[in-house]
Amino acid sequence: MTAESVDTLIIGAGQAGIAMSEHLSKRGVKHLVVERRRIAERWRSERWDSLVANGPAWHDRFPNRQFSGISPDGFASAGMIVDYLVGYAEQIKAPIRCGVEVRALHKQAGGFRVETSDGIIEATNVVVATGPFQRPTIPAIVPEGAGLTQIHSSAYHNPRQLPEGAVMVIGAGSSGVQIADELRQAGRDVYLSVGAHDRPPRRYRGRDFVWWLGVLGMWDAEAANPAMEHVTIAVSGAKGGHTVDFRQLASTGITLVGMTKSFDGRVMHFAPDLARNIAGGDANYLAMLDAADAYVTRKNLDLPEEPEARVIRADPQCMTNPVLALNLIDAGVRSIVWATGYAFDFDWIKLPVFGAKGGPRHQRGVSEVPGLCFLGLPWLARRSSSFIWGVWRDADYLAEHIAARSAETATQLAADPGA
């Protein structure tokens, strides 16, 4: 079978692949985008039914298209995000080919050989734009034969999906908190395992926290401290957007527990760290308020004061007398939802470009292998890199790099046609 040749191959047609396509088109770089299923597939099939974006519509978008059917301060549903990305791809006439699965990526003379379900593609450049949500991770704590329904948050859709009974949600970032609250509203008894986290205010002094991250320079922070790379963020766009308050969640009937440590066949054991984890979130919350107040004073802004934002509820009983061991059978727990994040899945890339933790070695997305780039990963260049508007900026940088590389190659060929 004759191989298809392209200058640049983009793998993945989510927000990263679409942004990359736009910037390459602007520079006249011929390219092809391949997607194993449909545009924005993870937003279609790996999100729960009631999910909304964690950032307001005025912010979580590309600069050249607004969301329709929602106010700028609203939070787009997963369906709206799919429609937005499909519409954007059509707007920029992105050359996307769906239903093409990439099975292997090899280096060859002059570029790369890509094995796909639709044949071989040879490319001078390759951009891996498969996003941050690749391989759902479930810690090896509860064996499959334990008699419990276990699913990752990526496979959770709604409470009806789970068997009757109480539910344990492990992981208290944005996904875990929203799923736990939804299950509680559906009448379930819920246990929520809370680890270390940041807990920013949803809004403060009339501005959304994403605005504060911008003016305070936090979106452009680099991951200089490795501890910053995988911080769990507890923030929600649900119910019109609200600040996550674990004490308030406890007041609704959710039982908070510390980090999940082990399971002995009947009893789940938790670390005695619940109060410390929540106190750490509180400290992050208050530090954000302090930084915002200092900015208002420094810039002499007319933004309303909000002293009530500093009021912290009293600790609930589950914090003052924490549950360290729970017999799941006695508690009626029949299901576990693991909101425990994702790992990289780059096994199909047959090149030595990965570090000990499985992530690619790169500088702002440019890998050690000439012509191979990565886009859309957390902290690729800055804190905003995995967000829809942040990935657009990173794509601009990579497109400039690829265009310069293509121009250099063309100049070399012109000077030495036999090279």
Secondary structure, 3 states (H helix, E strand, C coil): CCCEEEEEEEECCCHHHHHHHHHHHHCCCCEEEEECCCCCHHHHHCCCCCCECCCCCCCCCCCCCCCCCCCCCCCCEHHHHHHHHHHHHHHCCCCEEECCCEEEEEEECCEEEEEECCEEEEEEEEEECCCCCCEECCCCCCCHHHCCEEEEHHHCCCHHHCCCCEEEEECCCHHHHHHHHHHHHCCCCEEEECCCCECCCCEECCEEHHHHHHHCCCCCCCCCCHHHCCCCECCECHHHCECCCHHHHHHCCCEEECCEEEECCCEEEECCCHHHHHHHHHHHHHHHHHHHHHHHHHHCCCCCCCHHHHCCCCCCHHHHCCCCEEEHHHHCEEEEEECCCEECCCCCECCCCECCCCCECEECCEECCCCEEECCCCCCCCHHHHCHHHHHHHHHHHHHHHHHHHHHHHHHHHHCCCC
